[in-house]
């Protein structure tokens, strides 16, 4: 795990919201992520919006299913670099266990979500956070930017 996140540059847009650690909370996180991207000028249905929305859906679902601690919420944090167009999605929960990536050949109906994140994201990892738990983050580079 890496150190807590650094200061946010002035050229970065930020959206932060806490959600109940329920399926409804995960669904709301996904919908608000798509809405916020549209507000930032990344329209619904654009490749960047689709990728980030799917990543948020998977990370939020993982926070609810595998990172849930009774009585604790999870947090979604979106950051958009206005210069490069890159979007970073961070989902923090209070469960100390680290996420597990299963092999594609595993014959289970669950556990392959991080493979989806890996396929959609330019990079992703797990970071320490202040307080209990961890932050799973993923960045998606904007098409057409270097």
C-alpha angles and dihedrals in degrees: 000000000000132000121277116283121281129236115299114248117241090244091064128096114215133200120182128178136160120221136191112262092248136107087257090054091050091049091049091049090055093048094047091048091056090046093049092049089052090051088053091053099263100122126219110269095023113131092247092050092047093049096046093044092052091047091050090048092053097043092046091048090051091050090053098041102035107014100045119130113184111258094014129107130212125234131225118202121183122190125186121192104216093202099052100021090231115152124207122196119197124186117188127192133172099238110109097212118104122236118261125219113210123209116260090243093061109121096220127112091228140041102063098095095104088057086060090049090049091051095049102037127077086217138347139179146152122264135190117250135201107271124010124335135023144271121237110200137182132187127207119197114223116248111249095027124103 
